Amino acid sequence: MNLPFERNYCLNISKSKDRREHMKKMFHDCDLENIIFTEYTDLDFLKNNKHRNMLCENLCNMFNYNCKDINMEVVNMIINNLSCLLNHYQIIKYNYDCNVESICVFEDDVSITDINLFKRYLNNLPEDYDIIRYGILDWYDFTNDKKS
């Protein structure tokens, strides 16, 4: 099945070759074609103490939190999400600069569990969309390290 977009991407973190193979198999099993795999490197350098503490202080200032209350695992999660965000931006900007009208970006942890539901979703896209998000979003409470 060809997706109804001019270009289709799958963001794959370069240190996770197993995710790439898993995604290739899932796309094959779902009969999804013409997907460009784009590798990226995460922002691990921000996880050293100096950079992480600077980021933590900035987050505390932004959200009015006491730095002692922020769990460092949550800070690491934020760093990972920033890395992913920057890579989404690069793909969007590149395609915008190339005058590509529509793109689809999968992340390497996506799971299409119901291909028929996914196809119905694709067949009913509004004609005037700018961005469509298909997925699950979790929100974290930074002070208690809980999903809400």
C-alpha positions as CSV (number, residue, x, y, z in Angstrom):
1,M,0.0,0.0,0.0
2,N,1.4,3.4,-0.9
3,L,0.8,6.0,1.7
4,P,-1.0,9.2,0.5
5,F,2.0,11.5,1.0
6,E,4.7,12.6,-1.3
7,R,7.5,11.4,1.0
8,N,7.4,9.0,4.0
9,Y,10.1,8.8,6.6
10,C,11.0,6.7,9.6
11,L,13.2,8.4,12.2
12,N,15.6,5.8,13.5
13,I,18.1,6.5,16.3
14,S,21.5,5.4,15.0
15,K,22.4,3.3,18.1
16,S,19.1,1.3,17.8
17,K,19.7,-1.0,14.7
18,D,17.2,-3.5,16.2
19,R,14.5,-0.9,16.1
20,R,15.2,-0.2,12.4
21,E,14.9,-4.0,11.6
22,H,11.7,-4.2,13.7
23,M,10.2,-1.2,11.7
24,K,11.2,-2.7,8.4
25,K,9.4,-5.9,9.3
26,M,6.3,-4.1,10.6
27,F,6.1,-1.9,7.5
28,H,6.5,-5.1,5.3
29,D,3.9,-7.0,7.3
30,C,1.5,-4.0,7.0
31,D,2.3,-3.7,3.2
32,L,3.5,-0.1,3.6
33,E,5.9,0.9,0.9
34,N,8.3,3.7,0.0
35,I,9.5,4.6,3.4
36,I,12.8,6.4,3.8
37,F,14.8,5.5,6.9
38,T,16.6,8.5,8.4
39,E,19.2,7.8,11.1
40,Y,19.9,10.4,13.7
41,T,22.2,10.6,16.7
42,D,20.6,11.5,20.0
43,L,21.9,14.3,22.3
44,D,23.7,12.1,24.7
45,F,26.4,14.8,25.2
46,L,23.7,16.7,27.2
47,K,23.5,13.9,29.6
48,N,26.9,14.6,31.2
49,N,26.6,16.3,34.6
50,K,27.6,19.8,33.5
51,H,25.2,20.0,30.6
52,R,22.4,18.1,32.3
53,N,22.6,20.4,35.3
54,M,22.4,23.5,33.0
55,L,19.4,22.0,31.3
56,C,17.8,21.2,34.6
57,E,18.3,24.7,35.9
58,N,16.7,26.1,32.7
59,L,13.8,23.7,33.0
60,C,13.3,24.7,36.7
61,N,13.3,28.4,35.7
62,M,10.8,27.8,32.8
63,F,8.4,25.8,34.9
64,N,8.9,27.4,38.4
65,Y,10.2,24.1,39.9
66,N,12.7,23.5,42.6
67,C,15.7,21.7,40.9
68,K,15.9,19.3,43.9
69,D,12.4,18.0,43.0
70,I,13.2,17.0,39.4
71,N,14.1,13.4,38.7
72,M,17.2,13.1,36.5
73,E,15.6,10.3,34.6
74,V,12.9,12.7,33.5
75,V,15.6,15.2,32.4
76,N,17.1,12.4,30.3
77,M,13.7,11.7,28.8
78,I,13.4,15.4,27.9
79,I,16.8,15.4,26.3
80,N,15.7,12.4,24.2
81,N,12.5,14.1,23.2
82,L,14.4,17.3,22.2
83,S,16.6,15.2,20.0
84,C,13.6,13.7,18.3
85,L,12.0,17.1,18.0
86,L,15.0,18.5,16.2
87,N,15.1,15.6,13.8
88,H,11.4,16.1,13.0
89,Y,12.1,19.8,12.4
90,Q,15.0,18.9,10.0
91,I,12.8,16.7,7.9
92,I,10.0,19.2,7.8
93,K,12.4,22.0,6.9
94,Y,14.2,20.0,4.2
95,N,10.9,19.0,2.6
96,Y,9.5,22.6,2.8
97,D,12.7,23.9,1.1
98,C,12.2,21.2,-1.6
99,N,8.5,22.3,-2.1
100,V,7.2,18.9,-1.1
101,E,3.5,19.2,-0.3
102,S,3.0,16.4,2.1
103,I,5.1,14.1,4.3
104,C,4.6,11.4,6.8
105,V,7.1,10.8,9.6
106,F,7.1,7.7,11.7
107,E,9.3,7.2,14.8
108,D,11.1,4.0,15.3
109,D,8.9,3.0,18.2
110,V,5.6,3.2,16.4
111,S,3.3,0.2,16.5
112,I,0.5,-0.3,14.0
113,T,-1.6,-2.9,15.7
114,D,-4.6,-2.5,13.5
115,I,-3.7,-2.0,9.9
116,N,-7.4,-1.7,8.8
117,L,-8.0,1.1,11.3
118,F,-4.8,2.8,10.1
119,K,-6.0,2.5,6.5
120,R,-9.4,3.9,7.4
121,Y,-7.7,6.8,9.1
122,L,-5.6,7.5,6.0
123,N,-8.6,7.2,3.7
124,N,-10.5,9.9,5.7
125,L,-7.8,12.6,6.0
126,P,-9.2,16.1,5.6
127,E,-8.1,17.8,2.4
128,D,-7.0,21.0,4.2
129,Y,-4.8,19.5,6.9
130,D,-1.5,21.1,8.0
131,I,-0.3,18.5,10.5
132,I,-2.0,15.3,11.6
133,R,-0.7,13.3,14.6
134,Y,-1.5,9.6,14.8
135,G,-0.3,8.2,18.1
136,I,-0.3,8.3,21.8
137,L,0.9,11.1,23.9
138,D,2.0,10.7,27.6
139,W,2.4,13.7,29.9
140,Y,4.9,13.5,32.7
141,D,4.7,15.3,36.1
142,F,8.3,16.5,36.4
143,T,8.2,16.8,40.2
144,N,6.7,13.3,41.0
145,D,8.0,11.4,37.9
146,K,4.5,10.2,37.2
147,K,2.5,9.9,34.0
148,S,-0.8,11.8,34.2
